[in-house]
Amino acid sequence: MAKTTLTHLLTRLRELREAHGLTQEAFAERSGISYKYYQAVEAGRKRELRLSTLERLASAYGLEVWQLLAPDLPVFNPAPGRLPRRRAAKPR
């Protein structure tokens, strides 16, 4: 992932998580990835993310991947309980 894209993604993830009032642990659980892995992603230690990981991160906020990466979309704070429920894992 290009450095500017990665920097933007990390900033956006942190802003979204904080706007929704979630801890890293709570968001990791919601998105279906491990807490330690998400912590490394947000800290910038995981630089090569799979599309499936980006899809999980975006869907936890009810977004598509392009919306997660879009620089001009505002970060909003929905009413409590308005985040989408985590989808069941897709069979492989």
C-alpha positions in Angstrom: 0.0 0.0 0.0 1.4 3.4 -0.9 2.6 5.4 2.1 0.1 8.3 1.6 -2.8 5.8 1.2 -1.6 3.9 4.3 -1.2 7.1 6.4 -4.7 8.2 5.3 -6.2 4.8 6.1 -4.7 4.7 9.6 -5.8 8.2 10.4 -9.3 7.4 9.1 -9.6 4.2 11.1 -8.6 6.0 14.3 -11.0 8.9 13.6 -13.9 6.5 12.9 -13.2 4.4 15.9 -13.0 7.4 18.2 -16.1 9.0 16.6 -18.1 5.9 17.4 -16.8 5.7 20.9 -15.1 2.4 20.5 -11.9 1.1 22.0 -9.4 -0.8 19.8 -10.5 -4.0 21.4 -14.2 -3.4 20.9 -13.7 -2.4 17.3 -11.5 -5.5 16.6 -14.2 -7.7 18.1 -16.9 -5.9 15.9 -14.9 -6.3 12.8 -13.9 -10.0 13.4 -10.2 -9.6 13.6 -7.9 -10.1 16.6 -7.3 -7.3 18.9 -3.5 -7.6 18.6 -3.7 -7.6 14.8 -6.0 -4.5 14.8 -3.7 -2.8 17.3 -0.8 -3.4 14.9 -2.8 -2.1 11.9 -3.8 1.1 13.6 -0.2 1.7 14.9 1.1 1.2 11.3 3.1 -1.9 12.0 1.0 -3.9 9.5 1.6 -2.2 6.1 0.3 -4.8 3.7 -3.4 -5.4 4.3 -5.4 -8.0 2.4 -8.6 -6.9 0.7 -10.5 -9.2 3.0 -9.2 -7.3 6.0 -10.1 -4.0 4.5 -13.6 -5.4 3.8 -14.0 -6.4 7.4 -12.8 -3.0 8.7 -15.2 -1.2 6.3 -18.2 -3.4 6.9 -17.9 -3.0 10.7 -18.9 0.6 10.1 -21.4 -0.2 7.4 -19.1 1.1 4.7 -17.7 -0.2 1.5 -13.9 -0.3 1.1 -13.8 2.7 -1.2 -15.7 4.7 1.4 -13.2 3.8 4.0 -10.4 5.1 1.8 -12.3 8.2 0.5 -10.5 11.3 1.8 -13.5 13.6 1.5 -16.2 11.6 3.3 -16.8 13.0 6.8 -16.4 11.0 9.9 -19.7 11.1 11.7 -21.0 10.0 15.1 -24.2 8.0 14.7 -26.8 7.6 17.4 -25.8 4.9 20.0 -26.5 1.4 18.8 -26.6 2.5 15.1 -23.5 0.6 14.0 -24.3 -2.4 11.8 -24.2 -5.8 13.3 -21.2 -7.9 12.4 -21.9 -10.1 9.5 -21.3 -13.9 9.7 -18.1 -15.0 8.2 -18.4 -16.0 4.5 -17.7 -19.7 3.9 -14.5 -20.3 2.0 
